[in-house]
Amino acid sequence: MVESILMAKQVRVRIAPSPTGFAHVGNAYAALFNYAFVKKNNGTFVLRLEDTDRKRHVEEAEEVLYAGLSWLGFSWDEGPDKGGPYAPYRQSERLERYKERVGQLIKDGLAYEDEGAVRFKNPGQEVSWNDLIHGEIKFPGDQITDFVILKSDGFPTYNFAVVIDDIDMEISHVIRGEEHISNTPRQLALYKAFGVTPPQFSHYSTLRNSEHKKLSKRRDPVDLRLYREQGYLPEALVNFLCLLGWSHPEGKEVFGLEEFIEKFTLERVRKAGPIFDTKKLDWLNGLYIRQMDNVALASTLNKFISADTSAQFLLQVVPIIKERINKLSDVENLLRFFWEKPQIGREMFENEKSVEFISFALEALRGTENWTLESVNEALAQRVKNKGYKTGEFFMCLRLAVTGQKITPPLNESMVILGKEEVLVRLETAQKVFLT
């Protein structure tokens, strides 16, 4: 197994996002693999910020990044917010270190100045490594040109800074997206120039959208805040990300982060590009919602309802909507009729017997003394059958009259929660639409 090919020193991995706006699913995906690997190997998880692109840097993005990863259940051992023995963990605070290392390469004749920048000399040698996901990868020596390591503005390039950081922070394993495969030969050349044994590299396939294009921050909905605001549970999103890039050895689709860590191996990471299919995410999220305790779900739903609703009301509606929502944000449209009277118009009712149905329901429900589900069922079901009405047609008409919607929680249960007085008022309003 590749996991047995570990360095003698402690396992140390890192993620190194750029604080350029928001935490996105790509950050979460990278964190997931690194977190699982390091937890399984009792190592150290480092969060480092690649913030040398000052034009794209967003000051508040750091806190947003921390919040997004923490929401998903990922914690790190070292980082800008926590400190650590290899601080600083922001590249912008390590500029003197980069210049020092550039000076060393120039002194050794391995780099040279070029129009204010500094370039690393092409070693002209074939580069190969055993990728822990893809196996052996080779690059011909002539593909590694003299490349810039320090720009004229004094900031290092990505390929140079990441090597210095990984050396200084004693990173043992680099687990990152496949778009970095082409960067690895340059980085290996730098490790060799510094006489340092490189970390072991693993490159997973990056996430793709429904058009099989790499997920883009500019084109696709990838902001983690969007998923939180729409009412996706963090456990469901993590489970979904696990399924995208890895296969459970028992073929399971529903499992938590702890089980993922227990079963995780780099050997089971898929090489094919996974498709970020939100339909599958919705399905998974619905499963996790239905597993929630009713009290906990009621409390959570309160954040997704604009109306001022009571805890008692939420506890009443949770059992009748739990099977009908895939996202917590679905609840607003599903329940709005409870606090907003429906706008009734004759055009809503397609059945020619609509006014007859409504009048019959009024008569049946007025005589209901104990307003319980049992009494409402008894008042309507048998009488509808005795009248010879088609059940589906009758209750659709009644649903429209009471809620103004075709899709709602179970109607009779909803009417019990609304209360007898309110249901009769709504039916009378609907009746007048036909009689005036």
N, C-alpha and C positions, 0 to 999 in steps of 0.2 A: 504494500500500500504506500501511496505517496506520503501519507502522514507520518510514516516511520522514517522518512528521509529528512529528519530535522537536524538543525545545527546543534552542536554541543551546548552553545550558549542559549539563554532563555529565548523563547519565542516572543518576538515583538513585531506587531503589525501596525499599520497606520492607514488612516484615510486622510486625504489632503484636499478638501474642497476649497473653492474660491468664493469668498464672500461678496458676490456680485449681485445680490438681490434677494433671493429666497432659497429655502431648502427644497429640493425637488426629489422626485422618486429615484433619480439616478444616484443622488447622495445616499438615499436610504438603501438602495440595492447594493452599493459598495460597502456600506456599513454592515449590512446583513452578513455577507460572506466573511468579511474580516472579523466581525464580532463572534460568529459561530466558530471559526477556526481558532481564534485565540482563546476563547473560553474552553473549548475542548482540549486545548493543549496547555491550559493553566498559564497563559502568557500575559503580556501587557498590551493594551489597546491604546494607541496614541492618536489624538486628533490634532492635526497640524493645518494651519491656514496658509494657502498659497495666495497671498494678497499683494504681489508685486505689480500686478496690472492696475495701476492707480487710476486709470481712466474709467475702468469698470467697477472699481471698488465702491461699495455702498456701506456707510458706517454702521447702520443698524442691522445689517445683514448677519453679523456674527450672532447676535442674540436670537434672531429668527432661525438660524441654523441650529443652534443649541436646542431651542425649543422644539423644533421639528423632529430631531433625532431622539430627544428625550421622550416625546409623546409616543414614539414607536417602541420605547422600551430599551433603547440602546444607551449604554453608559460607557464612558472612557476613563482611563486611568491617568492619563497625562494630556495636557492641552493648554491653550492660552488662558482658559477660565479656571484651570485647576493647578497650573504650574507643573513642576516635575524636575527631575535631575538633568534634563537636557534642554531646559528653557534657554532662549525664548522659542515659542512654537508658532510665531508669526514670521513669515519670510521677510517682511518689511523691517523687522527688528534684527535681521541677521546679515545685513548688507556688508558689514565689515568682515564677517567670516567668509563670505563669498569672494570678496576682493583679495583677502589673504590667500585663499586657495588658488585663485587665478594667478596671483603673483608667483606662487610656487610652480605652476605649470609653465609660466613664461621663463622662469629661472632654469627649469629643467629642459628647456627647448621644445616643449610639447604644445606650446600655444604662442600666438603672436598677435601684435596689434594690427588693426586694419580699419583705417578711417574712423578712429575713435572707439571702435569696438575691439573685442578680443575674440580670436578664433582658435579653436582646438585643431591641431594638425591631424589629418586623416592618417590613421595607422596603416591603412591599406591591407588589412588582414581579415580573413573570413571570421565572422562572429557566429557562434552557435550557443544555444543553451537548452537545457531540458525543462521545458515548461510543464508545470505540475498538472495542467489541464490539457494542453495540446500535444505534449510530447516534445520531441526534438524539433527545434526551429533553427534554420540557418539563413544567414545573410552574406552574400559575397562582399569581399572587402571594398570593392570599387563603389559600392552603394553608400558608403559612409564618407561623405565629402567633408571638407574643412567646414566646421559649423561654428556659429557664434555661440559663445558661452557667457559673454558679458556685453551688454548693449552699450551704445555710446552715452546713454543717460545714467550709466552706473548701476543699472538693475540687471540681475542675472537672467538668462533665458531659463525656460522650464527645465530642459534636459540637464542643465548644469546644477541648478538649485536643488532639484529633487535628489540628485546623487549626493551632494554635500549633506543635505538634511538627513538622508537615509544612513549615510556613514556616521555622522555625528550622533544620531539617535539610536544607533545600533539596531536598525530594522533588520530582522532575520528573513521575513517573507513579504513580498510585495504582491498583493492580490488586487487586481484592477481590471478595467475594461479592455477589450480587445483592440480598441483604437490606439492603445499604447504599445502594441507589438512593434510597430515601426520605429518607436522611440528607443526601444530596448537596446539595439546594437550600439547606438551612440552612448547610452548610459553605461553599457558594459565596457566600452572603450575607455571611458573616464575612470571606472573602477580599476581597470588594469593600469592606467597611467598613475593612479595614486597608490598602486600596490596593495589594494584592498580586495578581499574576497567578497564578491557581490552577494546580495540576498538571493533567495530562491524566488523565481517569478512564476506567477499564475495569471492567466488572462481569460476572464470569463466573457461570454458573448453579451453585448450590450442590448438594452431593451429597444424594441421596435414598435411603431404604431401599426394600425390596421393596414396601412399601405406598405408595410415591411420597410419603412424608412426609420433610421435611428431617431429615437425620441428627441424632440427639440424644445428647448425652453421658450423659444419664440413662436413655435407653431402648435405645440401640443399642450394639453392641460396637465402639467407635471408638478405644479406647486403643491407641496404637502398641505398647505393651509386650505386649499380648495377641497381636498378630500376630508379634512377635519370639519370644515364648515358645512359640507354636504351631508355629514352624519355617517361617515365611514368609521368603524371602530378600529383602533390601532392594531388590535389582535388579528382582525380580518385582513387588513392591508399587509401586515407582515406575513401572514399565512399565504396570501396571494403572491407576494414577491418570492417566497420560498418555492412555490410551485412553478414559477416562471423559469427559474434557472437551475432547478435541481429536482431530482426524482426521489421520492421516499422509497426506501428499500422494500417496504411492504405494500407499496402502491397506494398508500393513504393520501387523501386530499385535504383532510381537516386535521390540523395539529398545531400546537403552540410553539413558541420560540424555544422553550426548554427542550422539547422533543427534537426540534430541528438541530439544536446544538448537539444533542446526544447522538443523533444518527448521521450528522454531517461528515462527509468526506469530499475532498476536491475531486476524487475520481468520479463522483456522481453528478458533478456540475455539467450541465448540458453544453455541447459545443455549438448547437444550432441557435440562431438568434431568436429569443422568445418574443412573442407578440403580447403587448400590454392590452389585454382584452377586458374592457370594463364590464362586459356582461358576466364574465366569470367572477369578477370582483363583486358585483352586485349580488350574485347568488351566494357567494361565501359570506358576504356581510349580513345577508338575510339570515343565514344559519346561525351566525354568532349572535345576532339580535334575539333570535328565538331561544337561545341558550341562556339569556340573561334572566336573572331574578326579576320578578315583576316590580318589586319596590325599587330596585336599582334602575330598571328601565324607565319607570315613571319619573324618577328624579332626573335622569339624563334627558328625557324627552322635553322636559320643561324648558331647556335651553333652545329648543327648536320650534317653539310655539310663540307667536307674537302676542297672543291674547293673554290676559291675566287670569290664568286658570288655577284652580285649587289642587292641592295634593290629592284630595279625595276624588276629584273628577278624574285626574290622571290614573289613579289606581283603578277606577271603574273602566276606563277605556282601554288600558293596556291589554287585558285579555282578549278583547275583540279586534285589536289591530295588529297584534304581535305577528300573526301569520301573514299579514298583508303588506308589510313594509320591508324593503331591502336596504333603504337608507333612512337614517333618523330624520332627515329633512322631508321625507315623504309625508310625515305626520301632519304637517300644516294644511296641505290641500285635502287630506283625507278627513280631517276633523273640523275643518272651518265651519261647517254647517251647524256645529254645536253652539258657536257663539255669534254667528251671523245668520240672520233669517234669510232664506233663499229668495232670490228674485224670480217670481213665478210668471210665466207667460204661456198663453194657450199653445203657442207654436212648439213648446217643449214636449207636448203630449201627442204621440203619434197614433195611439189606439183610439178608435171611435167610441169605445166604452169608458173612456177615462173619467168623465163626470159621474157615470154610474158607479164606477169603482170607488171613487173618492167619497161619494155620498154613502155608499154601503159601509166603507171603513169608518166614517164618522159615526154612523148609527151603531155599529158594532162596538167601537171603542168607548163611546160615551157611557155605555152600560157596564163598563169594566170597573169594578169597585176596588179591588186590590191591584194596584199598578205594579205587577211583577211580570217577569218574563213568561212564567207559566200562564198567567191570566191573559196576557196579550196574545200569546200563541193560541190559547183556547178560544179567544174571542174571534180570531181571524181564520185560522187554518180550517177548522171543520166547516165553518159557514161558507167559506170560499168554495170548498168542495161541494157542499150542498147546493150552492147556487149554480154550479156547473162552470164556474169561471176557470180559465186557464191560469194556473198558479203563477207562472212566470210573468204573464202579462199584467195580472193584478198587482203583484208586488213591485214590478218595475214602475207602474203608475204611482203606487203609494210612495215608493222611494223618491221619485221626482217631486211629489207634492210636499214631502216632509223635509228633504235635504237639498233639492235642486240639483242633484248630481246622479249620474248613472252608476258611478262606482263609489261605494261607501263601505264602511264596516257592516256587519250583519244588521239588517234593518230593525228587526224586533228588539234586539239588544240595545240598539241606538235609541229607539223610541222610549225604552224603559229609562235610560239615562237622561234623555231630554225631559221627561216627566209628562204626565197626562195632560196637564193644562197647556203646555207649549205645543204638544203634538196636535191637540184639537184646534188650537188657534191656527196652526199652519194648514191643517186640512180645510178649515173653514175659508181661509184666504184662497187656497187653490180652488175650492168649490165656486167662490164668487167670480173667479176669472171666467168660468164657463157660463155663469148665470147672469152676468151683466153685459 
